[in-house]
Amino acid sequence: MHYTKEEINSMAAANTFGELPVSITKNENLENLLKLDLPEAIKDPVSNDDLYHRYFVKNAFWHKIPAFASITEEEFLDVKFQNKNTVRKVEKLIELVGEIAPGGFIDDVKEGMELAPMNLSISPYILSLIDWNDPYHDPLRIQFIPVNSRRVADHPKLTLDSLGEQGDSPVPGLVHRYFDKVLFLPLDVCPVYCRFCTRSYAIGGNTETVDKVKFTNAPQKWNDAFAYIASRPEIEDVVISGGDAYMLAPDRLRLIGNTLLDIPHVRRMRFATKGPAVMPMKILSDQKWTDALVEIVDKGRKMGKEVVLHTHFNSPNEISDITRRAMLHLFKKGITVRNQSVLIKGVNDTAEKMIHLIRKLSYMNVQPYYVYQHDMVSGTEDLRTSVGQTVELEKVIRGVTAGFNTPLFVTDAPGGGGKRDVHSYDYYDETTGISVYRSPSVDDSKLYIYFDPIDTLPASGQKLWEDESLHEELINNAIKSSGFTSLTPVL
Ligand code: SF4
């Protein structure tokens, strides 16, 4: 498809953009351009499919949930409706989608929950975007609702705290791993609970299989973390995560923001929230929360300090016109939003899906910043991909759009090595699925090892892992082949 002058003119007149519901308005500059001869095209024509990322779901998609069939847009956009109707128990799931889910699905969920490391929590927004004709393949169902039938046995090296965060905590709720950056975890609750959460060891209350470490949403408990940050002059960068900054009341958001801004050496702050991906209407309808965020960002800017929002979209299916409006609101208020995705099997592990996500985020002025290799978290083995697959995906993605909108593909090195470019391993064996990384800026005496899911290995590799007595030898061989036997492996 090329646009001719006539087509551009008629689209501008009709206030539409092709068949996609994105508006362009007739204006003088455009009209002046159309008076010129259009230059000859040097690129192949594009189709509407190529521009599909500009499509944002606008209809009342929540009406397909029987209990929401008469809910108006105003009600659905109200964050109180979203909080009140969030699904936290299987009984509520049955009440809302029991009629429209395929037979046997709910029983599958009940069995899946028995071994899941995370509790159930799904916003009405996400629930309404799931394709209930085929929930097994739906990228949102895959992220938030466990089913027993898709369970894959854990790799023997999986743990709940795969990043070793607790070992780098000077005080509870604070992680100091990198020289100039800390991770502050002021709370342990989120608007939804993701099956793949890196902090399954702490987030979202005990499950049948996991007793969680507690972070408290109580300001008096945060003082130790603030005091530590104030006492360490090298700390310039603070990530406020958890848990999720969406769940902080506006006065607590302000308290954290103001306290950290008042520490002279803190130069950068990032509030981390999955909220825009799972409950975007909060930004539009919870004015007090959004105003508190804008206030901190503005105050920081006046002080010459950067305060931004980091969010977590994984699938273009999470994005609707409500999201577009919410992101536009933040953009107009001058708030920078960056995105950190997790690479998840069945969600965003193909070039087509990842390109769609990246283009859609860029279109909304959300910068695609990181794509994480899935952490080695227990109970999530059906969601991980191999390092080899991620490296291939990265090759296709780089060059698809501008560099600043191209995410870095990283492995968060297990055991506390921090983020490594996924392809920067010192050794990788596709048969055993073992990759070996160094992280000299975090600890130059250590080696960090990532293990691919066994079901992604060739048959010969899968066979090797069947014999437990061979495991140590497989790891030792990989270390030897990396050439760094003098370093200590973190296992
Ligand atoms: S929102 Fe973030 S912290 Fe909360 S469960 Fe999901 S991944 Fe974990």
Residues whose N, C-alpha, C, O or C-beta is under 5 A from the ligand:
A	BS01	SF4	C190 V192 Y193 C194 C197 T198 I203 G242 G243 D244 K274
